[in-house]
Amino acid sequence: MKHEIKYLDGHVVEVEADTFIKAVEAHKANLIGANLFRSDLSRSDLSRANLARANLSRADLAVAALSRATLAMANLAEATLAMANLAGADLTDADLAGADLYDANLAGACLRGANLIGANLSMANLTGAYLARAYLARANLFRSDLSEATLAMANLYDATLSRANLAGADLTGVNLFGADLTDANMTGANMTDANLAGVNLTWANTTGAVGLKPQK
């Protein structure tokens, strides 16, 4: 049985189903616009792969190696990326709506303008990640590590950030309307011009936070 890898320019690469992952790994230098919808790429090595504008919606990328991969404008809606390594990856303007990123490593990744609405980022490592203007409404960031991350102008409407680590994070102008920050670590975070209407800050540590008065 053959499995097709389709590209935006119309050409098709046919590979045997039992060697599909190896074939994708072999082509990883240029997978721009590839159609990998619902593909099983779990545990594959796609580090430094160029997957810009690729269709990876509903794909299984659990425990995959995607460090320093280019995924700008890729479609990863409802994809499984649990425990995947995306350290330093470029996810600019990527669609990750409803994606499962449980315990994923996104340290230093660029997610500027990315759509993460309803995504599961619980336990994820987002230290130093760049999430300016990202859409994180209703996202689950329970116990995620966002220390030193940049979330300026991001939309975190109704997001779950309980027990999250936001130490030193840039939350300038962020929309946190209705977000749950119970027991979150916000020491030294920059909250200037943030929308905090309806936010739950019970037991949150706001020591040294800028633009936010400590809760009494």
N, C-alpha and C positions, 0 to 999 in steps of 0.2 A: 504494500500500500504506500502511495506517495503522499508527501505533505508539501504544500506549496508555501513559499515565501514570496509574497507579492510586494512590489515596490510602486511608489507614486508615479514613476515614469512608465509604468506598464509592463516592465519585464518581470518574468517569473523564474524563480529557482525551485526546481523540484528535487526533493530529497526523500530518502526512505524514512518511514515513520520511526523505525527503531534507532536511527542515527540522527534524528532531528536536532537534539540539543547540540551534538557535536558539530553539525552543519551550521547552526546559528552561531556557535562559538567561533567557527572558522571564518564566518562572514562578518564578525562583530566590528571590524574596522569601518564598515559601511553598511549600516542597516537603516539608513535614512528613509523614512516613510514606509518601512516594511510593515506588512499586515500580519501581525502575530496574535490576532484576536483569539482569546481562550486557549492559547498555547501553554503547554506544560514545560516551563523553563526553570522549575524548582532546582535549586542547588547548582545551577549553571554558572559558568565563569564568563561574565559579560563586563568585567572591569575594563574601563576606558573604551567601551563600545560606543559607537555613534548611532544612537537610536532617536535622533531628532525627528519629530513629527511621526514617529512610528505609532501604529495602533496596537496597543498592548492591553486594551480593555478586557477585563475578566481573565487576564492571563495569570498563571500561577508562577510567581517569582519568589516563593518562600525560600529563605536561606540562600538566595542567589547573591553572587558577588557582582556588584554594580558600582564599585568605588571609582570615582572620577569619570563615570559614564556621562555621555551627553544625551539628555532626555528632554531637551527644550521643546516645548509645544507637543510633547508626546501625549497620547491618550492612554491613561492608566486607570480610567474609571472602573471602580469595583475590582481592581486587580488585587491579588494576594501578594503582599511584600513582607509578610511577617518574618522577623529576624534577618531580613536582607541587609547587606552592607552597601549603603549608598553614600558613604563618607566622601565628601568633596564632589558629589555628582551635581550636574547642572540640570535642574528641573524648572527652569524659568518658564512661566506661563503653561506649565504642564497641567493636565486635567487628572486629578487624583480623587475626584468626588467618590465617596463611599469606599475608598481603598482601605485595605487592612495593612497597616504599617506597625503592628504590634511589635515592640522590642526591636524595631529596625534601627540601624546606625545611620543617622543623617548628619553626623558631625561635620560642620563646615560646608554643608550642601547649600546650593543656591536655589531657593524656592520663590523667588520674586514673582509676584502676581499669580502664583499657582492656585488652582482650585482644589481645596481640601475640605469642601463642605461635607460634613457627615463622616469624615475619615476617622479611622481608629489609629491614633498615635500614642496609645497608652504604653508607658514604659519606654518610649522611643528616646534615643539619644540625639538631641538637636543642639548640642553645645556649639556655639559660634555659628549657627546656621543663619542664613539671610532670608527672611520671610517678609520683607517689606511689601505691603499691599497684597499680601496673600489672603485668600478667602478661607477662613477656618470656622465658619458658622456651624454650630452644633457638632463640632469635632470633639473627639474624646482624647484629651491629653493628660489623663490621669497618670500621675507619677512620672511624667515625661521630664527630661532634663533640657531646659531651654536657657541654661545659664550662658550669659554673654551673647545671646542670640539677638538679632535685629528683627523686630516686628513692627517697625514704624508704619503707621497707617493701615495695619492689617485689620481684618474684620473677624473678631472672635465672638460674635453674637451668640449667646446661649451655649458657649463652649464649656466643656468640663475640664477644669485645670486644678482640681483638688489634688493636693500633695505634690504639685508640680514644682520644679526648681527653676525660678525665674531670676535668680541672683545676677545682678549686673546687666539684665536684659534691657534693650531699648524698646520701650512700649509707647513712644511718642505718638500721640494722635490715634492710638489704637481704639477700636470699638469693642468694649467688653460688656456691652449691655446684656444683663441677665446671666453673665458667666458665673461659674462656680469656682471660686479660688480658695475654698476651705483648706486650711492647713498648708497653703502654698508658701514657698520661700521666695520673698520678693525683696530681699535685702539689696539695697543699692540700685534697684531698678529705676529707670527713668520713665515716669508716668505722666509727663507733661502733656496737657491737653487731651488726656485719655478720657473716653466716655465710660464712666463707672456706674451709670444708672442701673439699679437693680442688682448690682454685683454682691455676691456672698463672700465676705472676707473673714469669716469666722475662723479664729485661730491662725490667720495668716501672719507671717513675720514680715512686717513692712519697715524694719529698721533701716534708716538711711535712704529710703525710697524718695525720689525727687518728684514733686508735684502731687504727692499723696500724703495726707495727714495720717499719722498712726491711729489705728482704731482704738477706741477706749473700751 
